[in-house]
Amino acid sequence: MSVANPEIFKAYDIRGLYGSDIDAELAEQIGRAFARVIADLEDKPTAELRLGLGRDMRLTAPELAEAYRKGMCAEGATVLDAGEVGTEMLYFLVGSRELDGGLMCTASHNPQRYTGAKLVKRGAIALSGDAGIGEVRAKIDDGLGSAPGGGSSERVELYEEFQKAALKFIDTSAVKPMRVVVDGGNGMAGPMVGPILRRLGLDLVETYFEPNGHFPDHEPNPLLEENREFIMREVVRQKADLGIAWDGDADRCFFIDDQGAFVDGDFLTALLAESMFEKNLGPPTPTTILYDVRASWAVKDVAEQAGGRALMNRVGHAFFKTRMREEHAVFGGEVSGHYYFHDFYCADSGTIPALLILELLSKRGRRMSELLEPYRSKYFISGEINSEVSDGEAKIEELASKYEDGHQYRLDGLSVEYEDWHFNVRPSNTEPLLRLCLESRRSREDMERRRDEVLAVIRS
């Protein structure tokens, strides 16, 4: 593949169809270009770089990971190869070994035919389309020329070290026996999180916990309703206390309460914020958390009630990881299921939230539905609603004009706030879509009325 399809270079990763978009030849070029981009950022020769490498369970991952490794080594870099791991384990490798950067061969939650790479620089900070990924594309488009060679690679075993680090986030003795249904989606959660949960004395009902790149049961994307129907039914059937599902590369986890209801990311962020404030509040400065522009007011209200500080942030892991360092935030949450932790190199994890929620349920002595009731009865959220539009910017300006009497800001798309309701509209990074999130403090009926009013403008 001599010419790269520009569409594979996304806002937060590289992703496309195996064979037609990404093959081993292009993967090697990406590995080479990535090494050069990191060398530029570190202001050192590629021969002095130490880079991490990991891959998920996709059928094409061994071939493509080898090509990425070959490309990085061709530029003279030393590659620490962790083998088949969850994405957050690659972040852990880069952070704990103080590497210059790392590459994870994964297509995350996407269907079987997809492949790709998540790229990070020193500190496990993600490269983005605006900062790093565009440069990788440019170097490939300009031609890489001959490679200096001279690199090397070594295998590293991470599982035990990673699992010990994750368990430090909770008091393991506080976790009480409870029945938990877990759905690994045939992704990386089984080998990564399974051994940790088994140490806690839980009554685990393990489903789809064996990695299988064929995804014989359902796609590894719990955000889609059809992919979480199974675990929702199983929690009810098993009379379980909790359900937890992960996406393919297991850096995101999603929760089902004891009634079989899906837990919205807004409210999960609020619960995790409660946990983090309990663990971290104290002098000399207020404990800080981040939340994204789509989120419920529940998150900032939790912070205010705890005497902490909640800062709104742009959507996207590159933006969260960078600002968490700038603000010394202990935690950050996105409604899409990405949860970031200061003491985990400001990286997102699908393991740590599971542990914190199990600890919180145990310490409070209450069921998940009971912990969520104060949020569900006060904050009425629409969830993210997509609308296809031909001119997203024009629609955003039309909304800005219609709701000019509200408090407006443009941190990420358009946000408009009133005393008892608010909304955010953002353009998709990859599709001709506008994404709406709206919340009312009055009632579900009020939320639905205002939601439909805003959607009427978007879809007119």
C-alpha positions as CSV (number, residue, x, y, z in Angstrom):
1,M,0.0,0.0,0.0
2,S,2.1,2.9,-1.3
3,V,-0.5,5.7,-0.7
4,A,-2.2,6.1,2.7
5,N,-6.0,6.8,2.6
6,P,-6.2,10.2,4.4
7,E,-9.5,9.1,6.0
8,I,-7.7,6.7,8.4
9,F,-6.1,9.5,10.3
10,K,-8.8,10.3,12.8
11,A,-9.0,12.9,15.6
12,Y,-7.8,10.6,18.3
13,D,-6.3,7.5,16.5
14,I,-5.5,5.8,13.2
15,R,-8.3,3.5,12.2
16,G,-9.5,1.7,9.0
17,L,-10.4,-1.5,7.3
18,Y,-7.8,-4.2,7.3
19,G,-6.5,-4.8,3.8
20,S,-8.2,-1.9,1.9
21,D,-7.1,0.9,4.3
22,I,-4.3,-0.6,6.4
23,D,-2.0,-3.5,5.6
24,A,1.4,-4.6,6.9
25,E,3.3,-2.4,4.4
26,L,1.4,0.8,5.6
27,A,1.7,-0.3,9.3
28,E,5.5,-0.4,8.9
29,Q,5.4,3.1,7.4
30,I,3.2,4.3,10.3
31,G,5.8,2.8,12.8
32,R,8.6,4.6,11.1
33,A,6.7,7.9,10.9
34,F,5.6,7.6,14.5
35,A,9.2,7.2,15.6
36,R,10.2,10.3,13.7
37,V,7.3,12.3,15.2
38,I,8.3,11.3,18.7
39,A,12.0,12.1,18.0
40,D,10.9,15.6,17.0
41,L,8.9,16.0,20.2
42,E,11.7,14.7,22.3
43,D,14.3,16.6,20.4
44,K,16.6,13.6,20.1
45,P,17.6,11.1,17.4
46,T,15.4,8.2,16.7
47,A,18.2,5.9,17.7
48,E,17.9,7.2,21.3
49,L,14.1,6.5,21.6
50,R,12.5,3.9,23.8
51,L,9.0,3.1,22.6
52,G,6.3,0.8,24.0
53,L,4.2,-1.6,21.8
54,G,1.1,-3.5,22.5
55,R,-1.7,-5.3,20.6
56,D,-5.2,-6.5,21.2
57,M,-6.9,-9.8,20.3
58,R,-7.9,-8.9,16.7
59,L,-7.1,-11.6,14.2
60,T,-4.8,-9.2,12.3
61,A,-3.1,-7.8,15.3
62,P,0.0,-10.1,15.4
63,E,0.8,-9.4,11.8
64,L,0.3,-5.6,12.1
65,A,2.0,-5.3,15.5
66,E,5.0,-7.0,14.0
67,A,5.0,-4.5,11.1
68,Y,4.7,-1.5,13.6
69,R,7.6,-3.0,15.5
70,K,9.7,-3.5,12.4
71,G,9.0,0.2,11.4
72,M,10.0,1.6,14.7
73,C,13.2,-0.6,14.9
74,A,14.0,0.4,11.3
75,E,14.3,4.0,12.6
76,G,16.8,2.9,15.3
77,A,14.4,2.8,18.2
78,T,14.4,0.4,21.1
79,V,11.0,-1.2,21.4
80,L,9.5,-2.7,24.5
81,D,6.9,-5.2,23.3
82,A,4.2,-6.1,25.8
83,G,2.4,-8.5,23.5
84,E,-1.3,-9.0,23.8
85,V,-2.6,-6.5,26.4
86,G,-5.4,-4.1,27.1
87,T,-4.8,-0.5,25.8
88,E,-4.4,0.9,29.3
89,M,-1.6,-1.6,29.9
90,L,0.3,0.1,27.0
91,Y,-0.3,3.4,28.8
92,F,1.0,1.9,32.0
93,L,4.1,0.6,30.2
94,V,4.9,4.0,28.8
95,G,4.2,5.8,32.1
96,S,5.9,3.4,34.5
97,R,9.0,2.9,32.3
98,E,9.2,6.6,31.4
99,L,9.3,5.8,27.8
100,D,9.4,8.4,25.0
101,G,6.1,7.1,23.6
102,G,4.1,4.0,22.7
103,L,1.8,2.5,20.0
104,M,-1.2,0.2,20.7
105,C,-2.3,-1.9,17.7
106,T,-6.1,-1.9,18.2
107,A,-9.4,-0.8,16.6
108,S,-11.0,-0.5,20.1
109,H,-14.7,-1.1,19.9
110,N,-15.0,-1.3,16.1
111,P,-16.3,-4.4,14.2
112,Q,-14.1,-7.3,13.3
113,R,-12.8,-6.0,9.9
114,Y,-11.3,-2.9,11.5
115,T,-7.7,-2.3,12.6
116,G,-5.7,0.7,13.7
117,A,-3.3,2.3,16.2
118,K,-3.5,4.5,19.3
119,L,-0.4,6.6,19.6
120,V,0.9,8.3,22.8
121,K,4.0,10.4,23.6
122,R,5.9,10.6,26.9
123,G,3.6,10.4,29.9
124,A,1.1,8.3,28.0
125,I,-0.4,11.5,26.5
126,A,-2.3,10.7,23.3
127,L,-1.4,12.1,20.0
128,S,-4.4,13.7,18.3
129,G,-5.3,14.8,14.8
130,D,-4.2,18.4,15.7
131,A,-1.1,17.3,17.5
132,G,0.9,14.4,16.2
133,I,-1.3,12.2,14.1
134,G,-1.4,14.8,11.3
135,E,2.4,14.9,11.4
136,V,2.5,11.1,11.1
137,R,0.4,11.3,8.0
138,A,2.5,14.2,6.5
139,K,5.7,12.2,6.9
140,I,4.2,9.2,5.1
141,D,2.8,11.4,2.3
142,D,6.2,13.2,1.9
143,G,8.0,9.8,1.6
144,L,10.1,8.3,4.4
145,G,13.1,7.5,2.3
146,S,15.7,5.0,3.5
147,A,15.7,3.8,7.1
148,P,18.8,4.1,9.3
149,G,18.2,0.8,11.0
150,G,19.9,-0.3,14.1
151,G,16.9,-0.6,16.4
152,S,16.1,-3.5,18.7
153,S,13.2,-5.0,20.6
154,E,12.6,-6.9,23.8
155,R,9.5,-8.6,25.3
156,V,8.2,-7.3,28.6
157,E,5.7,-9.1,30.9
158,L,3.2,-6.5,32.4
159,Y,0.2,-8.4,33.8
160,E,1.3,-8.9,37.4
161,E,2.8,-5.5,37.7
162,F,-0.2,-3.8,36.2
163,Q,-2.7,-5.7,38.4
164,K,-0.8,-4.8,41.6
165,A,-0.8,-1.1,40.6
166,A,-4.5,-1.2,39.8
167,L,-5.4,-2.8,43.2
168,K,-3.7,0.1,45.0
169,F,-6.6,2.3,44.1
170,I,-8.9,0.6,46.6
171,D,-9.0,-0.9,50.0
172,T,-9.4,-4.5,48.9
173,S,-10.5,-5.6,52.4
174,A,-13.5,-3.3,52.2
175,V,-15.0,-5.1,49.1
176,K,-17.9,-7.3,50.3
177,P,-19.1,-10.4,48.5
178,M,-21.6,-9.7,45.8
179,R,-22.7,-11.2,42.6
180,V,-21.4,-9.4,39.6
181,V,-22.1,-10.3,35.9
182,V,-19.1,-9.4,33.7
183,D,-19.2,-9.2,29.9
184,G,-15.8,-9.0,28.2
185,G,-17.1,-8.8,24.7
186,N,-14.5,-11.4,23.7
187,G,-12.0,-8.5,24.1
188,M,-9.1,-7.9,26.4
189,A,-11.0,-7.4,29.7
190,G,-11.0,-11.2,30.5
191,P,-7.2,-11.6,30.8
192,M,-6.6,-8.0,32.1
193,V,-9.4,-7.4,34.6
194,G,-10.5,-11.0,35.3
195,P,-7.6,-12.0,37.6
196,I,-8.0,-8.8,39.6
197,L,-11.7,-9.3,40.2
198,R,-11.2,-13.0,41.2
199,R,-8.9,-11.9,44.0
200,L,-11.8,-9.9,45.7
201,G,-14.0,-12.8,46.7
202,L,-16.8,-11.8,44.4
203,D,-19.4,-14.2,43.0
204,L,-18.4,-13.6,39.4
205,V,-20.6,-14.6,36.5
206,E,-18.1,-14.5,33.6
207,T,-19.4,-14.1,30.1
208,Y,-17.5,-13.6,26.8
209,F,-14.3,-13.3,28.8
210,E,-12.1,-15.2,26.4
211,P,-10.4,-13.0,23.8
212,N,-11.7,-13.9,20.3
213,G,-11.1,-11.7,17.3
214,H,-14.1,-13.2,15.5
215,F,-16.4,-11.6,18.1
216,P,-18.8,-14.6,17.9
217,D,-21.3,-13.2,20.4
218,H,-21.6,-9.5,19.8
219,E,-19.5,-6.5,18.8
220,P,-17.3,-5.2,21.6
221,N,-19.1,-1.8,21.9
222,P,-21.4,-1.6,24.9
223,L,-22.5,1.9,24.0
224,L,-24.7,0.4,21.4
225,E,-28.0,-0.9,22.9
226,E,-28.0,-4.2,21.0
227,N,-24.6,-5.1,22.5
228,R,-25.6,-4.6,26.1
229,E,-29.0,-6.3,25.9
230,F,-27.5,-9.6,26.9
231,I,-25.8,-8.3,30.1
232,M,-28.9,-6.3,31.1
233,R,-31.0,-9.5,30.9
234,E,-28.4,-11.6,32.6
235,V,-28.1,-9.2,35.6
236,V,-31.9,-9.6,36.2
237,R,-31.8,-13.4,35.5
238,Q,-28.9,-14.0,37.9
239,K,-30.3,-11.6,40.5
240,A,-26.9,-9.9,40.4
241,D,-25.8,-6.8,42.4
242,L,-24.1,-5.3,39.4
243,G,-23.1,-5.8,35.7
244,I,-19.9,-4.6,34.1
245,A,-19.2,-4.6,30.4
246,W,-16.0,-3.6,28.6
247,D,-15.2,-2.5,25.0
248,G,-12.8,-4.5,22.8
249,D,-9.5,-3.0,24.1
250,A,-10.9,-2.7,27.6
251,D,-10.0,0.9,28.3
252,R,-13.7,1.7,28.8
253,C,-16.2,0.0,31.1
254,F,-19.9,0.4,31.4
255,F,-22.2,-0.5,34.2
256,I,-25.6,-2.1,34.6
257,D,-27.4,-1.6,38.0
258,D,-29.1,-4.3,40.0
259,Q,-32.4,-3.6,38.3
260,G,-30.9,-4.4,34.9
261,A,-30.8,-0.7,33.8
262,F,-27.9,0.9,32.0
263,V,-25.9,3.5,34.0
264,D,-25.4,6.7,32.0
265,G,-21.8,7.9,31.8
266,D,-22.8,11.2,33.4
267,F,-24.0,9.6,36.6
268,L,-21.1,7.1,36.6
269,T,-18.8,10.1,36.4
270,A,-20.6,11.6,39.4
271,L,-20.3,8.4,41.5
272,L,-16.6,8.1,40.6
273,A,-16.2,11.7,41.6
274,E,-17.8,11.0,45.0
275,S,-15.3,8.2,45.5
276,M,-12.3,10.3,44.4
277,F,-13.3,13.3,46.6
278,E,-13.6,10.9,49.6
279,K,-10.1,9.7,49.0
280,N,-8.5,13.0,48.1
281,L,-10.2,16.0,49.7
282,G,-7.9,18.0,52.0
283,P,-5.6,21.0,52.2
284,P,-3.9,23.0,50.8
285,T,-6.1,23.5,47.7
286,P,-9.5,22.2,46.5
287,T,-9.4,18.8,44.9
288,T,-10.0,19.2,41.2
289,I,-11.9,16.9,38.7
290,L,-12.7,17.4,35.0
291,Y,-15.9,16.6,33.2
292,D,-16.8,17.0,29.5
293,V,-19.1,19.6,28.0
294,R,-21.9,17.0,27.4
295,A,-22.2,16.0,31.0
296,S,-25.0,16.4,33.5
297,W,-24.9,19.2,36.1
298,A,-24.8,16.3,38.6
299,V,-21.0,16.2,38.3
300,K,-20.3,19.8,39.2
301,D,-22.9,19.7,41.9
302,V,-21.1,16.7,43.5
303,A,-17.9,18.7,43.4
304,E,-19.5,21.8,45.0
305,Q,-21.1,19.7,47.8
306,A,-17.8,18.0,48.6
307,G,-15.9,21.3,48.7
308,G,-14.0,20.4,45.5
309,R,-13.7,22.0,42.1
310,A,-15.1,20.6,38.8
311,L,-13.8,22.1,35.5
312,M,-15.5,21.6,32.2
313,N,-13.3,20.3,29.3
314,R,-13.3,19.5,25.6
315,V,-14.3,16.0,24.6
316,G,-11.3,13.7,23.7
317,H,-8.7,11.9,25.6
318,A,-5.8,14.1,24.3
319,F,-7.5,17.1,25.8
320,F,-8.3,15.5,29.1
321,K,-4.9,14.0,29.7
322,T,-3.1,17.3,28.9
323,R,-5.4,19.5,31.1
324,M,-5.4,17.0,34.0
325,R,-1.7,17.6,34.2
326,E,-2.1,21.4,33.9
327,E,-4.8,21.5,36.6
328,H,-3.4,18.7,38.8
329,A,-6.8,17.1,38.6
330,V,-7.2,13.8,40.4
331,F,-9.9,12.5,38.1
332,G,-11.6,13.2,34.8
333,G,-14.7,11.6,33.3
334,E,-16.3,11.6,29.9
335,V,-19.9,10.4,29.3
336,S,-18.6,8.0,26.6
337,G,-17.0,5.8,29.3
338,H,-13.5,7.2,29.4
339,Y,-12.4,7.7,33.0
340,Y,-9.0,9.3,33.7
341,F,-6.9,9.1,36.9
342,H,-4.0,11.3,38.0
343,D,-2.3,8.4,39.8
344,F,-2.5,6.4,36.6
345,Y,-0.4,8.7,34.5
346,C,-3.6,10.8,33.8
347,A,-4.6,7.9,31.5
348,D,-8.0,6.3,31.0
349,S,-8.7,3.0,32.5
350,G,-11.4,0.3,32.3
351,T,-10.1,-1.5,35.3
352,I,-9.9,1.3,38.0
353,P,-13.6,2.4,37.7
354,A,-14.7,-1.2,38.1
355,L,-12.7,-1.4,41.3
356,L,-13.8,1.9,42.7
357,I,-17.5,1.2,42.1
358,L,-17.2,-2.2,43.9
359,E,-15.5,-0.5,46.8
360,L,-18.1,2.3,46.9
361,L,-21.0,-0.1,46.9
362,S,-19.4,-2.1,49.7
363,K,-18.6,0.9,51.9
364,R,-22.0,2.5,51.4
365,G,-23.8,-0.8,52.0
366,R,-26.3,0.1,49.3
367,R,-27.4,-1.2,45.9
368,M,-26.3,0.5,42.7
369,S,-29.9,1.6,41.9
370,E,-30.0,3.2,45.4
371,L,-26.8,5.1,44.8
372,L,-28.1,6.4,41.4
373,E,-31.6,7.3,42.6
374,P,-30.7,10.9,43.8
375,Y,-29.3,11.6,40.3
376,R,-32.0,9.9,38.3
377,S,-34.7,11.7,40.2
378,K,-33.2,15.2,39.9
379,Y,-31.3,15.3,36.6
380,F,-33.2,14.4,33.5
381,I,-30.8,13.8,30.6
382,S,-31.4,13.2,26.9
383,G,-28.3,11.2,26.2
384,E,-26.3,11.9,23.0
385,I,-28.6,12.3,19.9
386,N,-27.1,12.4,16.4
387,S,-28.6,14.3,13.5
388,E,-27.3,14.3,10.0
389,V,-26.9,17.8,8.6
390,S,-25.4,19.3,5.5
391,D,-24.0,22.4,7.1
392,G,-23.2,21.9,10.8
393,E,-21.7,25.3,11.4
394,A,-24.7,27.0,10.0
395,K,-27.0,25.1,12.3
396,I,-24.9,25.9,15.3
397,E,-25.1,29.6,14.4
398,E,-28.9,29.3,14.0
399,L,-29.1,27.7,17.5
400,A,-26.9,30.4,18.9
401,S,-29.2,33.1,17.5
402,K,-32.4,31.4,18.7
403,Y,-31.1,30.9,22.2
404,E,-29.1,34.1,22.5
405,D,-30.8,34.9,25.8
406,G,-29.0,32.0,27.4
407,H,-25.4,31.9,28.7
408,Q,-23.3,30.7,25.8
409,Y,-19.8,29.4,25.4
410,R,-17.8,27.7,22.7
411,L,-15.4,25.4,24.5
412,D,-16.5,22.5,22.3
413,G,-19.3,23.2,19.8
414,L,-22.0,25.4,21.3
415,S,-23.2,25.2,24.9
416,V,-26.2,27.1,26.1
417,E,-27.2,27.3,29.8
418,Y,-30.4,28.6,31.5
419,E,-31.3,28.4,35.2
420,D,-32.9,25.0,35.0
421,W,-31.8,23.4,31.7
422,H,-28.9,23.4,29.3
423,F,-27.6,21.8,26.1
424,N,-24.5,21.2,24.1
425,V,-24.3,20.7,20.3
426,R,-21.0,19.5,18.8
427,P,-20.1,18.5,15.2
428,S,-18.7,15.0,14.7
429,N,-15.0,14.8,13.9
430,T,-15.6,12.2,11.2
431,E,-19.2,12.4,9.9
432,P,-21.7,15.1,8.8
433,L,-23.4,14.9,12.1
434,L,-24.4,17.2,15.0
435,R,-24.5,15.6,18.4
436,L,-27.0,17.0,21.0
437,C,-26.9,16.5,24.7
438,L,-29.6,18.2,26.8
439,E,-30.6,18.2,30.4
440,S,-33.5,19.6,32.5
441,R,-33.7,20.0,36.3
442,R,-37.5,20.2,36.2
443,S,-38.8,16.9,34.9
444,R,-38.4,14.3,32.2
445,E,-41.3,15.8,30.4
446,D,-39.6,19.2,30.4
447,M,-36.4,17.6,29.1
448,E,-38.3,15.9,26.3
449,R,-40.1,19.1,25.3
450,R,-36.9,21.1,25.1
451,R,-35.0,18.3,23.4
452,D,-37.6,18.1,20.7
453,E,-37.6,21.9,20.3
454,V,-33.8,22.0,19.8
455,L,-33.9,19.0,17.5
456,A,-36.6,20.7,15.4
457,V,-34.1,23.5,14.7
458,I,-31.2,21.1,13.9
459,R,-33.3,18.9,11.6
460,S,-35.3,21.7,9.9
